[in-house]
Amino acid sequence: MTDNRAIESLKDSITESVWRKDLSLPQDLPSLVGEQAADLVVVGAGFTGLWTAILAKEIDPSCDVAIIEAHDIGFGASSRNGGFISESLTHGLAHGLSLWPKEMSQLLDFGRTNFAEIQEFVLTENIDAELVACGKTAVATRTHEVDALRESVELHNAWGEKAEFLNREEIQADVHSPTFLAGMRLHTGSGLMNPAKLLSGLTQSARNRGVRFYVNSPVTELNDSNERVLLTTSNGSIRAQHVVLATNAFTPLKSSIKHRVMPIFDHVLATQPLTAAQLDSIGWKQGQGLTDSGNQFHYFRKTADGRILWGGYDANYYYGNDTRPIRETRPASHQLLARQFMETFPSLEDINFEYKWAGLIDSTSRFTPFYDVSGTGRVGTVVGFTGLGVGSSRFGAKVILDLLWKRDTDIVKLEMVRRKPFPFPPEPARYPVVAFTRWSLTREDATGKRGLWLRLLDLFGVGFNS
C-alpha cells in the first residue's frame, strides 16, 4: 500500500460528515434577538442539550425551556461521530472497575436502564434513527493483544454480558482482514445508530414538548447572580432561573471548566457506496461495529447506504486548547487513516473516500463526564464524554438536572458524580505532557508493556487504562 494511493483515494472527497446529508431540521428556527426569559436555558443543541431539554419537560411539563446554540443543531460532535451507541457510563467495564469498583454493579444497572430507555423513546416517538442493538467486535492486530482479549471475554461474561472469544480462523470467518489475529464478539451492551436521524428526531420531540430554540446565537457573556442568570449574545439576551452548559469541548463560558476538559480533534473517513461484491470480499454479514484493541484505535462500521465509516487512531490536541475550525483540516491524519484502511482491507484498495471530516472530543483525565453546579446553584455543567456521549449524554442530562434542581436521587450520590476528575496542567506544561503521554501509549501499543509514566497516571485515576 503506497502513500500515493492513499492520497489519490481522497482526491475528490467532501470535507463534511457523512451524516450531515441525513439531517432533517426545522428551517424556521430564529436567532436570539432582544430580551427573552425562560425558567431553564440549555446552552448547546447537541445530544446532551437536547436530552436535557426533553427530560426537563418530562419532569416538569410547566417548565419554560429554551435551547440556545452558537451554530445550528448538532453542529459539533453529535453529527460527526461514528454512529456507535453504548450502555457504558464508565468508558468500558475494565476502566469502571479500576475507578469505582464498589459502585460498578450500580453503574452497570444505570447504564443498561439508560440504553433501554433510549430504545423505548425512539420507538415511542417514531424516530427512524436506524438504532440496532447489535453489540460490537473488538479485534486484536498484535500478538500481545490476543491474551488481553481472552481476559476481557471472561470479565464481560462475569458481569452479565454475552461475550465470546474468536480465534484467528473464527474472526476471519466473520470479517476478513489479514491484520486480524483474534476477536471478542460482544453481543450485548452496545449497537449502532444514525446520529443525524437521532438528532432530527430529538429536535422534533423537544419542539413537540414546547421547547424553544435559538440558533446561530453564540453566547458572549454569562452573568450568574443569586437572583438569576443572564446570557448575552450579539443581538440579545435571555434571563433564566437555571442554566445548563452542554458545550462539549468548545471554549467554555466558565473558566473553571477549562482545567477539566481537553479538546481533541478526531478524524474520520467514509467510503463511496460499495458494491455487493466489494462488501462480500470482507464478509461482515452480522453488520456489527468493530474496533481494534490498541490505545490508539480505529472504529469502523457499515452504513445503511453501503459505505464503510473508518475513524479514530490519530487524535490531536493543539496548544492552548485551540478549537479553531482550521484544526478540522489535517491532510496528514486523513491520509494516514486511508492508508491504514487499505492495509486492513487490501481487497478494497481501489476504492475512494467520498467524505472526510473531524470532530471535537471533550476528554477529561478520567475519560468520563464531570458535573458541576455554580456557587449560586443556578448554573450546571456537564461535559467530558470522551467519545462515548451518544448514549451516556442522556444519563448526563438526567444527572445535571437532579443536581441543579436538588432532587434527592440515587444517581447524585454516586462517587462518579460527586468527585471531579483530576485537572489537566495549564499551558505551557499541558502540550508537552500530552505529547509525552501519547508517545508512551504508542510505545505500549507496539510492545505490550506499560511504562512507568502510564502506571503513574493509573495511580491518579487518569483514564489511560481504559
C-alpha positions in Angstrom: 0.0 0.0 0.0 1.6 3.3 -1.1 1.1 6.8 0.2 0.2 7.8 -3.4 -2.8 5.5 -3.4 -4.0 7.0 -0.1 -3.7 10.5 -1.4 -5.4 9.5 -4.6 -8.3 7.9 -2.7 -9.0 11.3 -1.0 -8.7 13.5 -4.1 -12.4 14.1 -4.6 -13.6 13.7 -1.0 -16.0 16.2 0.5 -15.0 17.8 3.8 -18.2 17.1 5.7 -19.6 14.4 7.9 -21.3 11.6 6.0 -24.2 12.0 8.4 -25.0 15.7 7.6 -26.9 14.7 4.4 -29.4 12.8 6.7 -30.1 15.8 9.0 -33.7 16.9 8.7 -34.1 20.0 10.9 -36.6 22.8 11.1 -35.8 25.8 8.8 -37.8 28.3 10.8 -35.7 28.4 14.0 -34.8 32.0 15.0 -31.7 33.6 16.4 -31.9 35.3 19.8 -32.9 38.9 19.3 -34.0 41.3 22.1 -34.6 40.5 25.7 -36.0 37.0 26.4 -36.6 34.9 29.5 -37.1 31.2 30.4 -37.1 29.0 33.5 -34.3 26.8 32.1 -31.9 27.7 29.4 -29.7 25.0 27.9 -26.6 26.2 26.1 -25.7 23.7 23.3 -28.0 21.9 20.9 -26.2 18.6 20.6 -27.3 15.3 22.2 -26.6 16.5 25.8 -28.6 19.7 25.3 -31.5 18.0 23.6 -31.8 15.3 26.2 -31.6 17.9 29.0 -34.5 19.9 27.5 -36.6 16.8 26.9 -36.1 15.3 30.3 -36.7 18.7 32.0 -40.1 18.9 30.3 -40.8 15.3 31.3 -40.0 16.1 34.9 -42.0 19.3 34.9 -44.1 20.0 31.8 -44.8 23.5 33.0 -41.1 24.4 32.9 -40.4 27.0 30.2 -37.3 25.6 28.5 -35.2 27.2 25.8 -32.1 26.0 24.0 -29.5 28.4 22.6 -26.9 27.2 20.1 -23.9 29.1 18.6 -24.3 27.4 15.2 -27.0 25.0 14.1 -28.4 21.9 15.8 -25.9 19.1 16.1 -23.1 21.2 14.8 -20.4 19.6 16.9 -19.6 16.0 17.9 -23.3 14.9 17.8 -23.3 14.9 14.0 -19.7 13.9 13.5 -19.3 10.8 15.5 -19.1 7.2 14.2 -22.7 6.2 15.0 -21.9 3.8 17.8 -24.0 3.7 21.0 -23.1 2.1 24.2 -24.6 1.2 27.6 -21.3 2.1 29.3 -21.2 5.1 31.6 -17.6 4.4 32.6 -15.7 4.2 29.3 -15.8 0.5 29.4 -16.1 -2.2 32.0 -12.5 -2.6 32.9 -12.0 1.2 33.3 -15.1 1.5 35.5 -13.8 -1.3 37.8 -10.5 0.4 38.1 -12.0 3.6 39.3 -15.3 2.7 41.0 -15.2 -1.0 41.9 -17.7 -0.6 44.8 -20.3 1.1 42.5 -19.8 -0.9 39.4 -22.9 -3.0 39.8 -25.0 0.1 40.3 -23.3 1.9 37.3 -24.0 -1.1 35.1 -27.6 -1.1 36.1 -27.9 2.6 35.4 -26.2 2.2 32.0 -28.4 -0.7 31.0 -31.6 1.1 32.0 -30.5 4.3 30.2 -29.9 2.4 27.0 -33.2 0.6 27.3 -35.0 3.9 27.9 -33.3 5.4 24.8 -34.6 2.5 22.7 -38.1 2.9 24.2 -38.1 6.6 23.5 -37.0 6.2 19.9 -39.7 3.6 19.4 -42.5 5.6 21.1 -41.6 8.8 19.3 -41.4 7.1 15.9 -37.8 8.3 15.4 -36.2 6.4 12.5 -32.7 6.5 14.0 -31.5 3.2 12.5 -30.9 2.1 16.0 -29.8 -1.6 16.3 -28.6 -3.2 19.5 -26.2 -5.5 17.6 -23.2 -5.4 20.0 -19.7 -5.0 18.6 -16.5 -6.8 18.0 -13.0 -5.9 19.3 -10.2 -7.3 17.2 -6.5 -8.0 18.1 -4.0 -6.9 15.5 -0.9 -7.5 17.6 0.2 -10.8 19.3 0.1 -9.4 22.8 -3.5 -8.2 22.4 -4.8 -11.8 21.9 -4.5 -12.8 25.6 -5.9 -9.5 26.7 -9.0 -10.2 24.6 -9.3 -13.6 26.3 -9.3 -12.0 29.7 -11.7 -9.3 28.5 -14.2 -12.0 27.4 -14.0 -13.6 30.9 -14.5 -10.2 32.5 -17.6 -9.3 30.5 -19.2 -12.7 31.0 -18.6 -12.5 34.7 -20.5 -9.1 34.8 -23.5 -10.4 32.9 -22.6 -9.6 29.3 -22.7 -12.1 26.5 -19.2 -12.3 25.1 -17.3 -14.9 23.1 -13.6 -15.2 22.1 -12.9 -15.7 18.4 -9.6 -17.3 17.4 -7.9 -16.3 14.1 -10.0 -18.7 12.0 -13.2 -17.6 13.6 -12.6 -13.9 13.3 -11.5 -14.3 9.7 -14.7 -16.3 9.0 -16.7 -13.3 10.3 -14.7 -10.3 8.9 -11.8 -10.9 6.5 -8.6 -9.0 7.2 -5.0 -10.2 7.1 -4.4 -8.0 10.2 -7.0 -9.6 12.5 -5.5 -12.2 14.8 -8.4 -12.7 17.2 -11.6 -11.1 18.3 -14.0 -10.6 21.2 -17.6 -10.6 20.0 -19.8 -8.7 22.4 -23.5 -9.5 21.7 -24.8 -7.1 24.4 -24.2 -3.6 25.7 -23.9 -1.6 22.5 -25.1 -1.1 19.0 -25.2 1.3 16.0 -27.4 4.2 15.0 -27.6 7.2 12.6 -26.7 10.2 14.7 -28.2 12.7 12.2 -31.5 11.0 12.2 -31.5 10.7 16.0 -30.7 14.5 16.2 -33.6 15.2 13.9 -36.0 13.1 15.9 -34.9 14.6 19.3 -35.3 18.1 17.9 -38.8 17.4 16.9 -39.6 15.7 20.2 -38.3 18.7 22.1 -40.4 21.1 19.9 -43.5 19.0 20.5 -43.0 19.4 24.2 -42.8 23.2 23.8 -39.0 23.7 24.0 -37.9 26.9 22.2 -34.8 27.1 20.1 -32.4 30.0 19.3 -29.7 29.1 16.8 -26.7 30.9 15.3 -26.5 32.8 18.6 -23.1 32.5 20.3 -23.3 33.4 24.0 -20.6 36.1 24.6 -21.2 36.6 28.4 -22.7 34.7 31.3 -23.6 36.6 34.4 -24.5 34.4 37.3 -26.2 36.1 40.3 -28.3 35.0 43.2 -31.4 36.3 41.5 -31.0 34.9 38.0 -28.6 34.1 35.2 -28.2 36.4 32.3 -26.8 35.1 29.0 -25.8 37.7 26.4 -25.4 37.4 22.7 -24.5 40.0 20.0 -28.2 40.7 19.3 -30.0 40.0 22.5 -30.1 38.4 25.9 -32.0 35.8 27.9 -32.7 35.6 31.6 -33.1 32.3 33.3 -33.7 30.8 36.7 -31.3 27.9 35.8 -28.8 27.3 33.0 -27.2 24.0 31.9 -23.9 24.3 29.9 -23.7 21.4 27.4 -21.0 22.8 25.2 -18.7 19.8 24.6 -15.1 20.8 24.2 -15.8 24.3 22.8 -14.5 27.3 24.7 -16.3 27.2 28.0 -18.4 30.0 29.4 -16.9 29.2 32.8 -13.2 29.4 33.1 -13.1 26.6 35.7 -14.2 24.1 33.1 -11.0 24.7 31.0 -8.8 22.9 33.5 -11.1 19.8 33.5 -11.7 19.3 29.8 -9.2 18.9 26.9 -10.4 19.3 23.3 -9.2 16.6 21.0 -9.7 16.5 17.3 -10.8 13.1 16.0 -10.6 12.3 12.2 -13.0 10.2 10.2 -13.5 8.9 6.6 -16.4 7.3 4.8 -16.0 5.4 1.6 -18.0 5.7 -1.6 -21.0 3.3 -1.6 -19.6 -0.2 -2.2 -20.9 -2.8 -4.5 -22.3 -6.1 -3.1 -19.1 -7.9 -4.5 -16.8 -5.4 -2.7 -18.7 -5.9 0.6 -18.7 -9.7 0.2 -14.9 -9.6 -0.2 -14.6 -8.8 3.5 -17.6 -10.8 4.8 -19.0 -8.9 7.8 -22.5 -10.4 7.4 -23.6 -9.6 11.0 -23.0 -5.9 10.4 -21.8 -5.1 13.9 -19.5 -2.2 14.7 -15.8 -3.0 15.1 -12.8 -1.5 16.9 -9.2 -2.6 17.2 -7.6 -3.0 20.6 -4.8 -0.5 20.9 -4.6 2.7 22.9 -4.7 4.4 19.5 -7.5 2.5 18.0 -9.8 2.6 14.9 -13.6 2.3 15.0 -15.4 1.2 11.8 -18.8 0.2 10.7 -21.0 -0.1 7.7 -23.7 2.5 6.9 -27.3 1.9 5.7 -26.3 3.1 2.2 -23.4 0.6 1.8 -20.4 2.7 2.9 -17.7 1.9 5.4 -17.1 4.6 8.0 -13.5 4.4 9.3 -12.2 6.7 12.1 -10.1 7.3 15.1 -6.4 6.5 15.8 -4.8 9.9 15.1 -6.4 12.1 17.7 -4.8 15.6 18.0 -4.5 18.1 20.8 -3.4 21.6 19.8 -1.5 24.0 22.1 -3.7 26.3 24.2 -6.9 24.3 23.9 -7.1 25.5 20.3 -10.5 24.6 18.8 -10.5 26.9 15.7 -12.2 25.4 12.7 -8.9 25.4 10.8 -7.8 22.5 13.0 -10.5 20.3 11.4 -8.4 20.1 8.2 -5.3 18.0 8.6 -4.5 16.1 5.4 -1.8 14.0 7.2 -4.4 12.5 9.5 -6.8 11.6 6.7 -4.0 10.2 4.6 -2.8 8.0 7.5 -6.4 6.8 8.0 -6.8 6.0 4.3 -3.5 4.0 4.2 -4.4 2.1 7.4 -7.9 1.2 6.0 -6.3 -0.3 2.8 -3.8 -2.2 4.9 -6.7 -3.6 6.9 -8.8 -4.4 3.9 -6.5 -4.9 0.9 -9.3 -6.2 -1.2 -10.7 -2.7 -1.1 -7.5 -0.9 -2.1 -9.1 0.6 -5.2 -12.0 2.3 -3.5 -12.2 6.0 -2.9 -13.3 8.0 0.1 -16.3 10.3 -0.5 -16.3 12.0 2.9 -13.6 13.2 5.3 -14.1 15.2 8.4 -13.0 15.9 12.0 -14.9 16.5 15.2 -14.1 17.6 18.8 -13.9 15.1 21.6 -14.3 16.6 25.1 -12.0 14.5 27.1 -11.4 14.5 30.9 -8.5 13.0 32.6 -10.6 10.0 33.8 -12.4 9.6 30.4 -15.8 10.1 31.9 -18.0 13.2 32.3 -17.9 15.6 35.2 -20.7 17.6 36.8 -20.5 21.0 38.3 -23.1 23.4 39.9 -22.1 27.0 40.5 -22.0 28.6 43.9 -25.3 30.3 43.3 -26.8 26.9 42.5 -28.1 28.3 39.2 -25.6 27.1 36.5 -24.9 23.4 35.9 -22.3 22.0 33.7 -22.0 18.5 32.1 -19.1 17.9 29.7 -16.3 15.3 29.2 -18.0 12.4 27.4 -14.7 11.4 25.7 -16.2 9.8 22.6 -18.9 7.8 24.3 -21.6 10.5 24.5 -24.3 9.2 22.1 -25.8 7.1 24.9 -24.4 8.5 28.1 -25.4 12.1 27.2 -28.9 11.2 28.2 -27.7 9.9 31.6 -25.6 13.0 32.0 -28.6 15.2 31.3 -30.5 13.4 34.0 -27.7 13.8 36.5 -27.2 17.6 36.0 -31.0 18.2 36.2 -31.1 16.3 39.5 -28.1 18.3 40.8 -29.4 21.7 39.6 -33.0 21.1 40.9 -31.7 19.5 44.1 -33.6 16.2 43.5 -32.7 13.5 46.0 -32.0 10.6 43.7 -29.6 7.7 43.8 -27.5 8.9 40.9 -26.4 12.2 42.5 -24.9 10.1 45.4 -22.5 8.3 43.0 -18.8 8.9 43.6 -18.6 9.4 39.8 -21.0 12.3 40.1 -19.7 13.7 43.4 -16.0 13.8 42.6 -14.4 15.7 39.7 -11.7 14.3 37.5 -8.1 15.3 38.1 -7.4 18.6 36.4 -5.1 18.8 33.4 -2.0 21.0 33.9 -2.1 24.5 32.4 -0.1 25.6 29.4 2.8 25.7 28.7 3.1 22.4 30.5 -0.1 20.8 29.1 1.1 20.4 25.5 4.4 18.5 26.2 2.7 16.4 28.9 0.0 15.3 26.3 2.7 14.7 23.7 4.8 12.5 26.1 1.7 10.6 27.2 0.8 9.9 23.5 4.3 8.7 22.9 4.0 6.4 25.9 0.7 5.0 24.6 2.2 4.4 21.2 5.1 2.5 22.8 2.7 0.3 24.8 0.8 -0.5 21.7 4.0 -1.7 20.0 5.5 -3.6 22.9 2.6 -4.6 25.1 4.5 -3.2 28.1 3.1 -0.4 30.3 5.7 2.1 31.1 6.4 3.9 34.3 4.6 7.1 33.2 1.4 5.3 32.4 1.5 3.3 35.6 1.9 6.6 37.5 -1.2 8.1 35.7 -3.1 4.9 36.7 -2.4 5.7 40.3 -4.1 9.1 39.9 -7.2 7.6 38.3 -6.3 9.1 34.9 -8.1 7.3 32.0 -5.3 5.8 30.1 -6.1 2.3 31.4 -9.4 2.0 29.6 
